Amino acid sequence: MVKVKFFAVLKGLVGKEEVAVEIEGGTTLGQLIEKLKIDLPPLKDIMQKGGILISVNQEVVEKDAVIQDGDEIAFLPPFAGG
């Protein structure tokens, strides 16, 4: 099982701060994202707009990264700086 967290405006759009998701061995971050788009329909629209950073255990990784049982996945909205 992995813990998926949504931060800032994403939390409100998705309607949840955190969800737990069962995964099978060899699951990639991309596969998890596709599952979440089905389970949490607002996430599909958010992801199509782009700019969302996704981290695994506080490291931004590519969608082909394999995730492990116990990992923490965070969805972070675009940030503006100054």
C-alpha positions as CSV (number, residue, x, y, z in Angstrom):
1,M,0.0,0.0,0.0
2,V,1.2,3.5,-0.8
3,K,0.1,6.8,0.8
4,V,-0.9,9.5,-1.8
5,K,-1.1,13.1,-0.5
6,F,-2.6,16.1,-2.2
7,F,-1.3,19.6,-1.3
8,A,-2.7,23.1,-1.4
9,V,-5.3,23.7,-4.1
10,L,-5.2,20.1,-5.2
11,K,-6.5,19.0,-1.9
12,G,-9.7,21.0,-2.5
13,L,-10.1,20.1,-6.1
14,V,-9.7,16.3,-5.4
15,G,-11.7,16.5,-2.2
16,K,-9.2,14.6,-0.2
17,E,-6.0,15.3,1.6
18,E,-4.7,11.7,1.5
19,V,-5.7,8.3,0.1
20,A,-4.2,4.9,0.6
21,V,-3.8,2.7,-2.5
22,E,-3.0,-1.0,-2.8
23,I,-0.4,-1.7,-5.4
24,E,1.1,-4.8,-6.9
25,G,4.9,-5.4,-7.2
26,G,6.4,-3.6,-10.2
27,T,3.8,-0.8,-10.3
28,T,5.1,2.3,-11.9
29,L,4.2,5.9,-10.9
30,G,2.5,6.3,-14.3
31,Q,0.3,3.3,-13.6
32,L,-0.6,4.6,-10.2
33,I,-1.5,8.0,-11.8
34,E,-3.8,6.3,-14.3
35,K,-5.6,4.4,-11.5
36,L,-6.0,7.6,-9.5
37,K,-7.5,9.4,-12.5
38,I,-10.2,6.7,-12.6
39,D,-10.8,6.6,-8.8
40,L,-10.6,10.4,-8.4
41,P,-12.1,12.0,-11.6
42,P,-11.2,15.6,-10.8
43,L,-7.5,14.5,-10.9
44,K,-7.9,13.7,-14.6
45,D,-8.8,17.3,-15.5
46,I,-6.0,18.7,-13.2
47,M,-3.4,16.4,-14.8
48,Q,-4.4,17.4,-18.3
49,K,-3.7,21.1,-17.5
50,G,-0.1,20.1,-16.6
51,G,2.3,21.7,-14.2
52,I,1.7,19.2,-11.4
53,L,4.8,17.9,-9.7
54,I,4.7,14.4,-8.3
55,S,7.2,13.2,-5.8
56,V,7.9,9.8,-4.3
57,N,9.4,9.9,-0.9
58,Q,10.1,13.6,-1.3
59,E,12.0,13.2,-4.6
60,V,10.5,14.2,-8.0
61,V,10.8,11.2,-10.3
62,E,9.8,10.2,-13.8
63,K,6.5,8.3,-14.4
64,D,8.4,5.1,-15.3
65,A,9.8,4.9,-11.8
66,V,8.7,1.8,-9.9
67,I,7.0,2.5,-6.6
68,Q,7.2,0.3,-3.6
69,D,4.9,-0.7,-0.8
70,G,5.1,1.9,1.9
71,D,6.1,4.8,-0.4
72,E,4.6,8.3,0.0
73,I,3.5,9.9,-3.2
74,A,2.8,13.7,-3.1
75,F,0.9,15.7,-5.8
76,L,2.1,19.3,-5.7
77,P,0.5,22.2,-7.5
78,P,2.5,24.6,-9.7
79,F,4.4,27.1,-7.6
80,A,5.0,30.8,-8.4
81,G,8.1,32.4,-7.2
82,G,9.5,35.8,-7.0
